[in-house]
Structure formats: C-alpha cells, structure tokens
Amino acid sequence: MSAVVLSARDLRKRFGSIEAVKGVSFEIHEGETYGLLGPNGAGKTTTISMVCGLLARDGGEVTLDGRPIDVGEVAAKAGIGYVPQELAIYPDLSARENLAFFGRLYNMGGAALKERVEEVLALVGLTERAGDRTATYSGGMQRRLNIGIGLLHRPRLLLLDEPTVGVDPQSRNSILESIAALGQAGMAILYTTHYMEEAERLCHRIGIIDAGEIRAEGTQRDLVALVGQRDEVRLTVTGNAAAAALRAGSVGGVVSAAVRGDQIEILVEDAGSVLPRLLDAVEAAGAHVRGVTLIQPDLEAVFLHLTGRALRDAE
C-alpha cells in the first residue's frame, strides 16, 4: 500500500440550522485519485474547503503527510494545489503571465519559474496560445489554465472541485485526459463531481456523498457489489414468451427470469458469458428474439440503492 498523503477524520460543518457536513472521513494515498460523488448541495465543496484550510471546521481533523491542515496553517498548505469551481485567473493577462504571477506568490522566481511555466503550459495544452489574453480563451481553455495554476508549485495533493462544469464535451475530455495523466504520474488527487461517468473514468476509489454524509466508499467494483453485482438482460421476443422464460431460468448463471409484456427480464451473474446460451435456450423454446438490452449495475444504481433516488434526480 502506498503512503497516505491526505487523512480527513470526522469533518463537521454547520451553517446556522443547516448541518452541511456530518462526520465525513476518508484517506487518499500517493498516486490515487479519490472521488467525492454526489449531487449539488451534497457537501462536496464544503468538505474540500475544510480539507484545504479555506474554511474553518466545527469538528474533525485534516493532515497532509502527517502535518495538520487548518485555516491558520501556512506551511502545510504549500503542499496543496487547489482548483476551485470558480475561475481564479486574470482575464487581462496571458496564460504565461498568469502562471508567472501565481508562481511568484509561491516564492518561485528566476529561470526555475520560467522553466516551470513552460512545462505547465505544455502539460495543459496551452503552449500555442500562451501569449494571448485569457479573456479570448474558450471556457475549456480557461479551465485548463485554472488546473495549471494549481499544478505550478508541484503540490503533493491536487484538489479539483468540479473542474469540468460548463465546458463543451471536447474540452471536458481533454481535461479528464490531463487529470488521468497526473494520477498515473503519482500525484494524489481529490476530485469532486456530480457526473457519474467522470468518477467511473478517473477515480481509483469513490466516496458517495449525500446530505453531508458519505453513504458508501470503495472501488467501483466494491460499490457495485452493494446492489448485488448482477446484470439484467432484457429480451424482446415473439412467440411463446412464457415457455422461453421457463427455459431461460434453467440456464447456468441465471438468477431469475420473468415475462413483462413482450420482454423477458432475466437477472444473471455475468451477462457476457451467459448471453449466448440464453439466446440458444429462448430459440429452442419456440420464441424468436427481436431485441437484446443489457443493463449492468453502475454508480447510478448504487446511488439509487443508497438514497432511494437517482443521482440525476437529486440535482
């Protein structure tokens, strides 16, 4: 197991009568991308703000490489790169000038800063437009520069708070590719999102957060196991559907089979291995398969299982 970079324990925060974060705990290891997945208002931004010491917490503790992080701690915060939801760039400056300015805030300078600025520009794909005012950039380019600023000082931990909100699909894909490369290079990353597909694509482990609480945590496989880790096959058929369902139920790996209108709904352990035998069994029973739909458990199913509502309905 790689070294623990970030440890957050029992984080709590209240705003008046609203308890926004209720005892959130998690760890992030070196080279790991940890996702906080949940709808808007779930407590993701409040949690990440406490982790990086921007927001005072009512309870709990945060350490980075064993050193405490809090609002008044300056030295330990230097190990964190924070990329907020809102853009933190100067529109009248170029990308190169923005990076140089923020580098000086980190006490960087001289040839080392110039070299690092060019490295970051290449990393986020902005070298060709480095001299242009950032006011002329697309939203996706501005987001990539925002991430570059967070990377400038080579932090131990990168915090990304919904970095793809409001960008076009092409820019979003570029951002996700850049983040994936950082994780592969060994950086510890905390990534908040309400996009299920982003968490599935990027994150080694995921904490599902809702109403200020982490409802479940683990790898995608761990989380899917909470809903039984079974696939559903729906066969649209003509002919004797009842006989076909009965025959399908006898196929090895099938948990259940039931007729719903012109469909046979079949719950299986592993659709990839069972499907060919299912089709043969249905045809042998005198039914003809006109369509096949495969539904595999995903994080949406996990969220529904844990909260009683779909993630997209919780926005």
Order of alpha helices (4+ residues) and beta strands (2+ residues): beta-beta-beta-alpha-beta-beta-beta-alpha-alpha-alpha-beta-alpha-beta-alpha-beta-beta-alpha-beta-alpha-beta-beta-alpha-beta-alpha
